[in-house]
Amino acid sequence: MFEIELKGTSEKIGEQRGNLLKPVITIFMEYLMKNSNFGFSECIDWALNWKNKIYESFPELAKEIKSSAKISGIEENLLFAYNFRAWNALCKHPSHPDCYNIGFSDKNTGPLHGGILEDGISYIIEKITPQDGFEHISISLPGTVWCVRGMNERGLTCGQVSAFPGLYTGESDFIFGTQDYARSYFILRHIMQYCENVEEAIRIFKKFSGMGTFMFADKNDKIAVVEKAGELTGVRFCENDYIISGGHYLCKDLLLKLSGKNIYHIPAEGHIKRHYAIFRLVKENATSLKLMKKILTSCKEEEGQFCNDITQCATIGIPKSGQFLVAGHVPCRSEFKSFVFK
């Protein structure tokens, strides 16, 4: 996977990103936004409706976008729309996308947080050393301030999965709003830069509206999943052999609140098969780094088929040793590269 290093103030980080990635950002924007059902104009209008909220909530990230736009010559509002994932958030689509997180502990290494990104988009690795906050590794879409998978110098890991209430996003937009989905990418990056542990990450997510399921692990032996549906928050901790988060909600309290709003959330068949595959593998094998790698790189349907043609990368965070492992597109054909925080 392509890697870049970014250092300094928010403005400097944005400038470096804009300088390094201008051609790539331009290509991605034209492909994703111009070829969507909406085009540039409606994507920009949608993003402008809540641009000021990002300045209020995540000013350091807004500064990065602004300085990237200035140095690269890309129109600022267009880059904001791109960062708000407007081409995707505006679309009505099934509410059970892929991507996955798996958490369990190894008796030798402690908590392990594994995950995959399943998408039709290529991601990159950013090694960020901010003037304000913690050094962190962030996997993101080129030219965005996001973090969809990551780890920081304190050993806190994160992993995002798209999830929406109901069977289709359009069915519940009037209650939850697709801006909650786009905001989640900003929240994760903010957490990587400013939070030290799982409890702090949970507090941040409770503070903001969001959409999706998010796994965290830390060096205090905690692994947790936060499930967001707008302002509603569900939290699950790893209290048994393992914990998962996919494109579906599993927190009973959250599901009860959704049903009270006449929103019924039913896991897709593929997710049920994956859940069963993990259950069986964990029961038949000792939880270990070896098992996590096996799961994430397996192309076999009976093992969840986490490695396939749309798997952009697989990651494993090992909080206690400060290691973050990344394997690129179709992980079974890629070796895990280790990033280590000292």
C-alpha positions, 0 to 999 in steps of 0.5 A: 500500500502507498504510504506517506508521512505527515508532520507538524501543525494542522495547516502543515499536515494539510499542505503536505497531503495536498502537495503529495496527493494532488493528482490522486485526489483529482482522479478520485474526485472525478471518478467518485463524485462526477460519476455518482448519481448527483455530480459535483454541484449537488455533492457540494451543496450537501456538504455546505449544509454542515461545513460550519459544524465541522469547523466547530467540532473538529477545527484541526481537521477542517484546517487540514482540508482548507490548507490541502485545497489551497496548496493543491489548487483544488476548489475548497468546497469541492474538497470538503464535499469529497471529505464528507463522502458526499457521493456515497452518503447521498445515495440510497443503498443497502444498509448492510455493507461489508468490512469487518472487525474481529477482537480477541486476546492472545495469552502471549501478546494480549488484545488483538484487533483485526479487521478488513476493508471491503470496498471498491476504492483504494486506500493509503497509509498515513503516518501522522505526527501532529504538533498537537496530539498523539502520533498515529497510523491512519488508513484513509482515502487519499486526500481525506482527513479520515481514519477508517483503520488505525492505531496511535502511540498510546496503543489505542486501535480503531476500526470502522464499518459502515452500518445503517438502521433499517434495510435501506438508508433512505428508509431512516434518513428522516430520523438519522440523517446521512451526515451522521455517516460522513461525520464518523470518519472525522470522529475516528481520526480525532480519536486517534489524535487525542484519545489514550484508551477505549473509555476515552474513545467511547466518551467521544462517540457518545458526544457526537452523532454518528453512523456505523459500528466501530471497534477499539482495543487498548493496552489495558486489555479492553476491546469494545464495539461502539454502535451508532445510529445518529445520537443513539449509542450502543456499547459492547465489551469483549467479555467472552472468547471474541467480539465482532463488528460488521455492517449490522447492529448487535447491541440489544439496547440499541436494537430495542430503541430502533424498534421503538422508532419502527426501524427494524434492523435485520443482519444480512445472510453473509454477515450471519455466515461470517459470524458463525465461521468466527464462532467455529474457528475460535471454538476449535483453535486457541485465540492467537495472532496466528489465528487472526492472520488465518481468518483475515487471509482466508479465501474459504467460504467456511472460514468467512472468506474475509480475503476476496477481490474487493478486500482492500487491506487487512489490519491487526493492531497489537496494543501492548507491543505497539505494533500495527500490521497491514496487508494490502489488496487481497491480503492472502497475496500480500505480506503483513508489514509491521509499523511499530510505535517506540 
